[in-house]
């Protein structure tokens, strides 16, 4: 390759890598695998070494991929006190040996390493002052990160207040940084993606993207609901008595930080390789995603002498596991139609063992992915588990391709109703526009309406299938016209079943407004978004009549959701259905209790109540909730205040003091929330010591 050819290829690689960085870090929607990305970066690095004049300061080999939010209203940015660099990585044991040999040549001492699992999440930098969480920043571009403190405070494994250290332990410093990885456990990932698919939204590709996307939500309540977790692995502080990384992690563990137990002190390359061999298979049994092992020089003085490059430390590297794959034959392709009309291609495979389970079906994503890999019926395909969970077809063994295969032709019409499929220019998926005549869409909407988090009407897929096939229910409003005689005609349906179903239908008339709003199935309006809309607009009529500019100003509502809401209310069949539901007595507006929030002065704060007050305990609880707070029963490190009245429980007082949790009395609480105590009210607990 000559200089001009190299310049062209370097430019192509830079553009491709920058685009993939944006999809990975900002959009949380990677288009290629980590391995494919690393190969692009490796090719660019090789060309830049061959042609040094092509290296520029903004080259992806010289910079860290940025996750900084581009939404001006989203998060404030702050500089990192110490740059957050990325790690060099390899898939090769030979390259790992070269890493060790290079370091060994710099010292006449034996080199110790700490091997730690490389968790597949999103990086976080936590700053503590006086034992309290002060700020949480994302990696950003390595020098500046997004402030996500409010969201990080909702992650239960991250302490917001450190406990006093025991006698003989190394005390935590006045101010320090500790870094790690925010993760989404597999169980939470499955639940979140199931909900996204139910709402017609694109599911996250893997737990890493789900964690990164969750950390950038504007709602701390939703962050808490998604049950993120965290492991920390890098302490930045000059602490007497701590001379190695292992000692630092042991101290952080004593201070209450989540430090992984899956780490090992290794004294040679053989021990490192033993650790790699063990976790290459055992990691599949973990509850969170891992994609490799990080190998770090243990001694801090040696770390300092080895130094850094512009992008990564010279004293650490990551050995990345290749995703487990299996090769098997593609037998056929099914096309599934969801309640929103989205069409999903699914591969039927010759059964194959992958990561401990037998895989018979796998996602083909969409028409673009099928064309990209030129997947054909009869091909031998490579299957991976995305995030170690979801089987997906990632490529084709072209050498094993039968001679008689032909390019795959994606369907043009709905497999259920025969309607010509459409494709949104901004979406990769095809969809069926026959909203009112496509059976899986109709049945899917009814099932969604009846679901537990919506109207909680008893029944399931089998019941809906019968109701629909017998012409009893065509849309959710028909449920309120069902009578006992009609229901008794159903197969395997008796008096008890009829009574229970009718009772649950009657009870559904009293669900909160936000659940009804979720139940009616506005595309892209999930359970949480429905709560925001209900709180902001107060009634379905207000939502329906809101202009687009008002919709986009509501919390968590962007152009995509606002456009979907507008289109939903333009459908005359929808309006007829809604009027029937109104006549059936369904909640079209928030009740007084639902609208009772006064302020957000306690937004996200958790309080424990103990003792007697001038108000009843139930009134105090409602008062806390009206200002956005939450009442819990037990003292823990996650509690923000102990609200102590007269004769509070001594055990709770003692534990709150031990955990440095502020203890406030009734007067403090009323001042905190802006409530004005009635004139002349005497608070006997006002003599209680308060700690802020």
N, C-alpha and C positions, 0 to 999 in steps of 0.2 A: 504493500500500500504506500503510495507516495504522499507528499505533504498536502496536496490539494484534495485528494481522496479522503485523507484522514480528517481534514478540516470539515468536510461535508458530513462525514459519519459522526464526528464529535458533536456537531450542531444538532444532528438528528437525535443522538442519544440524550443530550442535555434537554431538548424539548420534551422527549418522551418521559424521561425521569422526572422532570418538573411537573408534568401533567399527572403522572402516577403518584407523586408525592402529594399533590393537591387532593386527589381522590382518596388517598390513604389517611392523611392527617386532618384535612379540613372537612371533606364530605363524608368521611367514614364509609366509603363505598369502593373498596379496591377493585380494580379491573383485572389484575393479574396476581399470581401467587407471590409469596415472599421470595421463593427461589428464583422465579423469573425476573423479579425486580433486582435481586442481588446479582444476577448474571448480567443485566444491563449495566449496572453500576461497575461491575468488575471489568466489563469491556471498555467502558469509558476510562477507568483508572489505568488500564493497560495502554490505551492509545495516548493518554496524557503523559505517561512515563516515556513512551517512544518519541513523542513530539512535545517536549516541555513548553514550547512557545504557544501551545494551544490552551494551556492552563490559565483560567481566569478566576478572579476572587469569588465570583458568583457561581462557579461550577458546583454541581451536586457533590463532587468529591471533596470540596472544601467547605461545604456548609451543611447545616443540620436541617432536615425537613421541618417545615413550620406548621404548627396547629393553631396559629393565632386566628381568632374569629374575625371574619370580615364584616360582621354586622355591627354597625356603629353603636347600637343601643345595648349590645349584649354584655360585654365584659370589659372592665378597665384593664389596661396592661401596665405591668411594673417590670423594671429590669431585675435580672437575676444578680444577686450579690456575687455569685460564682457561676461562670458559664455552665450550661447543661449540655454537655457534649454527647455524641452518640458513640456506640462501640463499634470497633472493627469486628467483622465476623467471618467465619469460614465454615464450610461443610466438610473440610478435609482434615483427617488426623495428621497427615504430613505437614500441613500448614500450621497445625497446632504444635507439632514438634519443633518447627522453625521458630515459632513464638517463644517457646521455652528456651531453645538454644541461644537465641538472640539476647534474652535477659540474663541467662547464665554467664555469658561472656562479659557482662558488665560488672560482675562482682565475684569475689573470691569466697563468698559464703554460700552455704546451701540455701536454695530459694524455696520458700514455702508459698503455697497458693491456697486460696479459699475457693472452692467450687460451690456455686449456688445455682439453683434452677432459674432459668430465664423465663419469667412469667410473661405471658402474651397479653399485655394490657396497655394502658396509656400512662406515660410518665407523669410524676407529680413531685413537686418540691415544697416541703412544709417548713415554715419558719416558726420557732417557738421563742417566746419572750417571757421570762419569769414563770416558766412552766406552763404557759397557756398558748394555745394555737393562735398565732398572730396573722399568718397569711399562707394561702395555698396557691401556688402558681403552676400552670401547665408548662411543658417544655417550651412551647412557643417556637421561636426560631433559634433557641439556644442562648440568646442574650436577653430577650424580653418574653414574658409569658402572660397568659390570661389569668386574672384573679378569679379563682373559683372557690374561694374560702367558704362562702355561704353553702355551697353544695357539698363540699368536703366535710363540713360539720355534721352532715346527715349520714355519713358513713360510720356505722357503729364500731368498726374495728380501729378507727383512728381516734386517739384520745384528744379531746379538746382541752383538757386540764390534766397535767401530770400529777401523780400522787407523790407525796414526800418519800424519799428513798429511805430504806432501812439502814440501821447502824452497820457500818463496815462496808457499805456499798459506795461506789463512786457516784457523787451527786451530779445531777444534770446541770449544765452551765446556764448562766443567766440568759444567753441568747445562742441559738444554734440552728443549723439546717439539717434536715434529714430527708432523704429522697427515696422514692420507690415507685411502685406500679399500682395503679387503680385497676381492679379486675371485676369482671362479672362472672359469678359462678355458673356452671353449666345449667343448673336447675333454673336459675333466674333467666338465663338466656332462652331456654326452651319456652318458658312461660311468656316472655316478652314477644318472641317471634310468633307464637301461636296467636297472641292478641293482635299483632300487626297484620297477620294474614287474615284474621277474622274481620278486621276493619278495612281490608282491601289495600293495605299499605305494603310497600316492599320490605321484606324482613331483612334484618342485619345479616351480613355475610358470615360473621363469626363473633365470638364473645369480645374480642378486642375492639372491634368497631362499635359494638353495643355499649361497651364501657366508655369509650371516647365520646360517643354521641350523647350518652346520659350525662356525663360530666359537664357538657356544655348546654344542658337544658336551663331555661330561665326559671323553672319551678323547682325549688328545693324539695317541696313535698313529693314531687314525682321522682326525684333522685332517690329519696328515702324509700319509696315504694319499690324501686327496682333492685334493692338489696345488693349494692355494690360492696366489694371487699377490697382489701389492700394488703400488700406486703412491702415492707421497707427494707432497703439494702445498702444505704450509703449515708453515713453520718459525717457531716462537715463541721468540725469543731476542734480546737486545740485544747485537749483535756489532759492534765497531768495524770500519769498512770495508764494512759491508753496509747500504746505504741503500734498496735496492729489493727487490721480490719476485723479480725476475729474478736479481739477484745472490745472493739467499738460496738459490734453487733450484740455481744453478750451484755454490755452495759445498757444498750437501747432496749433489749428484752426485759431487763430488770426494771427499767423506767416505765414499762407498760406498752411499748410499741409492738405492733404485729411484725415479728421477724420469723421467717420461715425456718422450721426445724430441719428442712431438707437441704442441709449444707454440710460440707466436709472440709477439714483441713488436710491438704495433700502435700506430700514432701517430695514427690517425683512424678514423672510422666506416667508411669505405670498406674499409680494411684488415681491420677486424673482420668485415665482411660477406663479404669474399673468403675468410676463414678458415672462416666458417660454411658458405658454399656448397661449399667443397672437401670438408669433412668430413661434410656431409649425405649424400653419396654414398659417399665413400671409407671411412667407418667400417665398412661392411659387410664389408670385407676384413680387419678387425682380429681378433685371437684372443680378445679380451675384449669384453664388452658396454659400449657407450656410449649415453648418451641425450641428449647435448647438449654445449654448450661453456660453460665458466665464464669470465666476463670480469672481471678484477680491475684496479683502479688499481695501477700499478706502484710509485709513490713512497710509502714508508712515512710520511713526514711528512704527505702529503696524505690517506692513509688515516686517520691519527690525527685530523686536523681534520674529516673527514667523519663519523667516529664510527659508532655502532651504534644500531639500534632494539632493542626488547626481544627480538626474535627473530632478527634478521639484520644483517649489516654493511651500511652504506650505500655502501661502496666496491666492492662486488662484486655480481654478479647472474649468473643462469644462463639461457642461452637453450636451451630444450629442443626437440629435434627431435620432430616428430610421427612416431609409429610408421608405417613404410611399410605401406600397405594396397593391396589390389587388390579390385576388385568382379568377381564371377563368379556363375554360376548353380549352384544346388544341385540336382544331378540325382537323388541318392538317398542313403540312409543305411544303412550296414552296422553290424552289432553284433558286436563281437569278444568272445570269452569266453577269459579267461586261466586259468592253472593253478589259481588260487585261487578261480575262479568269478566274479570281477569282470567285469561287462559294460561295455564301452566303446563309445559311439556314434561312428562315423567318417563324415564327410561325403565323398561322392563329388562332385567338382566338375568343371565344364567347365574344361579346362586353362587356367591363367593364369600370366603371368610375374610373379614377386614376389621382390624383392631378389636378382635374378640367377639364379633357378632357376624351373623350371616346376612349379607346384603343382597336383596332381590330387586330393589327399586332405587333409583337415584335421580336427583334433580338434573334437568338439562337447561335450567334457567329460562332461556328465551330463544327466539329465532336467531338473534345476532350471535349468541354463543355457539349454537349448532353450526352456523355458517363459518364462524371464525376457526373452529377446529375441523371443519369438513366432516362432521359425524354422519355415518351412513349405517343403515340397517345391515346387520351381519358383521359389522366391524368388531374387532377386539379393542375395547375401550379401557382407559385407565380411570379408576374410581378412587376418590379420596373422601375422607370425612372432614368437611369444613368445620374448623374449630373442634375437631375430634367428635363431632356430633352428627352433622347432616351429610349423608352420602351425596356426592356430586360427581358427575363425569367431567374430567379435566383434560382429556386428550385421547388420541387414537394411536394405536400401534400400526403405522402404515405398512410395515413389512409383513404384517399378518393379514392385511386386507384381502378378501376374496376378489377374484378377477371380475365377477359379475355384478359388483355393487354399483349403485348409481347415486348421484348427489341427493341428499334428503330434501324432499319438498314439504315445506311447512304448510299446514292446513290454511285454507283461505276462508272456510266457513265454520261456524260453530258446530262442534261435534254433537251437541245436544238438541239444538233447534234448527240448524241449517242456515242461520242468518250470516250474511257476509261480515267477516270480522273487520274491525277497525283498529287503528293504532295511533295512540297519542304521540305527536312528534317528540314530546319531552320524556316519554316513557319507553322502556325497551319491550314491554309486553303488549301483546294483542288483547283485545277484549271484544266481547259480544255486546252490541248495543241494544239487543232485544230485551230490555229490562222487564217488560210485563208479559213476555211470552216464552221466556227461556226457563224451563223447569228448575234447574239447580239454583238459578238466581232467585226465583220466587220462594222456593223451599228454604234457601239459605237466609233470606230476609226474615222469614217467619221464625226459624230456629234462633236467629240472633235476637229477635224481639222477645222471645220467651226465655232467653238464657238467664242464668243466675245473676249476673252482674247488671242485667237490664231489668226486665219486668218480673223475673223469677217465677215464671209460670211452669208448673210441673209438666214433664213430657220431654221428649227428645226427638232424635232423628226418625225413629220408627213411627212415633205418633204423628209427626208432621207429614211423613210419607203417606200415611193412611188418610189424614185429613185432606191433603192435597189431591191424592188420586181419586178420592170419592167426591171431589168437588165441594167439600164443606168449607174449606178455607183457601182463599186466593191471595189475601194479604192480611196483615196483622189485625186490621179492624174487624175481620170476620170472626175472630176468636170470641168477641163479646156478644155474638149472636148465637153461640152454641147452646143447645139445650139438652137435658138428660136423655130424651128419647133418641135424638140424633146420635149422641155419643155411645149409647148402648148398642148401636148397630156396628160398631167397630170390632175388628177381630181381636179376640183375647182381651176383651174389655168388659169389666163388670160394674156393679153398683158402687163398690168402694172406690174403684179407679175414677168413675164418673164424678163422685162426690168430691174427691181430692182435687181433681182438675178444676172443677167449677169453683171450689173454695180458693184455689190459688189465682184463678182469673179475677175473682172478686177482690182478693187482697191486693192485686196489682194496681187497682185504681188508687191506692194510697202510697205508692212508691214516691220518693223524692223527685222533684222535677228534673234534676240532672240525669237521673237514671232513665226517665222517659225520653229525654233528649238523646241519650246514647242509644236507646232501643230503636228509635225510628230509622236508624241506619243512614245518616248523612255520610257520604263517602269521606274518608279521612278524619272523621270526628270520632275519636276513640273515647274511652271512659274518662280519661283525665281532661281532654279537650272539652268534653261535654260539661264537666264541672266548671271550667273557666267561662264557657259561654253562658251557662245558667247563672253564674254569679254576676257576670258583667251586664247581661241584658235583662235578666229577671223573668222573662216570659218568652214563649215561642213566637208570639205576635211581634214583639220588639225585635227579635232576631230576624224574623222573616222580612220585616220592613226596614232593617238597617241598611244604609247605603254602604257601598264597598269600602269607602275610606274609613268608616266607623268600624267595620268588621276587622280591617287590618290593624287597627289600633288596640284591639282587645288582646289580653294576655295570651301569648303562645300561638297567635293566629297570624299566619302569613298569607301571601297571595294565593297559594295553592288551596288552602282550606277555605278562604273567603270566596274564591271562585266556585268551589264545590258547593258551598252553602247557597250561593245565588242560583246556581243551576238546579239544585234540588228543589227549591221553592218555585221554579218556573214550570215544573212538571204538573199538569192538571190532574193526572191520576194520583199523584202524591197529595195534592190539595184536597181531593175528594176523600182519600183515606184519612187525612188528618181531621177533617170535619167530622167524620164518623167516630174517630177516636175521641174528639172533643165531646160529642153527644153521648159517648159511653162513659163520660166522667173521668177521663184521664187527666193528670195534672199538667196544665198548660202554662203554669207560672210557679215561681217559688213561693213556698209558704212563709209566714212571718218568721218561723224558727230558722228556716234556711237563709233568710235574708238578714239575720240578726247580727252578723259580724259588724262591729263598730269600727275597728281599725286593724292594722297589721303590726301594731307596736310590739306584740309578742310573737310575730311571725316565725314559726319554726322552733320556738323555745319550748322546752319540756320542764314542767313543774311538778313537784310532789307537794301535797297538802298534808299538814299535820297540826292537830290542835283544834281549838274552838274559835269561832269568829263572830263578829256582829251580824254577818250574813250566815245563812246555812251553808254547809259544805257544798250542797248541790248548786246553790246560787253562786258560790265562789267558782265552782267548776264552769258554769255557764259564762261567767264574767271573763274567765281566762280564755275560753274558747271564742268569745265574741271579739277578743283582740288578737286572734290568730294563734294562741298558745295551745298546748296539749297537756292534759293531766295524766300522769302515770302513777303507779302505785308504789314503786320501789326506788330507793336511792341507788344510783350507779354513776359511773363516770360520764354518762351521756346527759345527766340532769343539769339544767341551767340554773334553777333556783329551788330552794326549799322554802315554801311559804308556810311560816310557823305562826300559829295563833296562840291562844292561851293553853297552857299545859301541852306542849307538843311532845311527841314520843321521844324519849331520851335516846333510844337506839338510832333513830333517824337523824337526830341532831348530831350525835357523835360521829356517825358515818359521813354526814355532810361536811363536818369540820375536817375530818381526816382526808376527804377528797377535795378540799378547798372549794366546795360548792357554796355560793353566796346564800346566806340565810336572811330572808326578808320577812317583815311583819306585814300586817294588813295595811297600815298607813303607807309603808314603803311601796307596797303593791299598787295602791291607788294612785300614788304619785307617779310610779313607773308607767302606768297605763293612761295617765291623764284624767282618770276619774276624780271627781271632787267629793271628799267625804261629807256627809250631811253635817251641817253646822252643829257644834256641841257634842258630836260623837266622841266618846272616849274609847280608846283602844288600850285595853289592859296589857296587851302583848307588846306595847310600844317600847317598853323598857328592854326588850330583847336585844341583844347585841346583833348588829347587822354587819355583814362582811361583803364588800364590793370589790 
